[in-house]
Amino acid sequence: MIRGLLAVFGIVELLFPDQLVAALTRVAYEDGDEMTPKPWVSSVARIEGAVFVFLALFVVGRRCGSDDE
């Protein structure tokens, strides 16, 4: 279950980093619509998404055994 959620979130973050950062900023801050992220935030979000996908595909399944347990 956690493996699937991690993979889905990673793919969304990898493909749509600007939209995800904007949505999470609106949720986290009262004046989130008025805030603008720094230019590097999009690149870091893409890297984070790629790391999440990598973890979901290669690390989480091996450390926890199989999803059936």
CORJO-V95921 format. One record per residue. RES is the residue in one small letter. BURIAL is + if it has 24 or more other C-alpha atoms within 12 Angstrom, else -. Layout:
res->RES burial->BURIAL
res->RES burial->BURIAL
//
This chain:
res->m burial->-
res->i burial->-
res->r burial->+
res->g burial->-
res->l burial->-
res->l burial->+
res->a burial->+
res->v burial->-
res->f burial->+
res->g burial->+
res->i burial->+
res->v burial->+
res->e burial->+
res->l burial->+
res->l burial->-
res->f burial->-
res->p burial->+
res->d burial->+
res->q burial->-
res->l burial->+
res->v burial->+
res->a burial->+
res->a burial->-
res->l burial->-
res->t burial->-
res->r burial->-
res->v burial->-
res->a burial->-
res->y burial->-
res->e burial->-
res->d burial->-
res->g burial->-
res->d burial->-
res->e burial->-
res->m burial->-
res->t burial->-
res->p burial->-
res->k burial->-
res->p burial->-
res->w burial->-
res->v burial->-
res->s burial->-
res->s burial->-
res->v burial->-
res->a burial->+
res->r burial->+
res->i burial->-
res->e burial->+
res->g burial->+
res->a burial->+
res->v burial->-
res->f burial->+
res->v burial->+
res->f burial->-
res->l burial->+
res->a burial->+
res->l burial->-
res->f burial->-
res->v burial->-
res->v burial->-
res->g burial->-
res->r burial->-
res->r burial->-
res->c burial->-
res->g burial->-
res->s burial->-
res->d burial->-
res->d burial->-
res->e burial->-
//
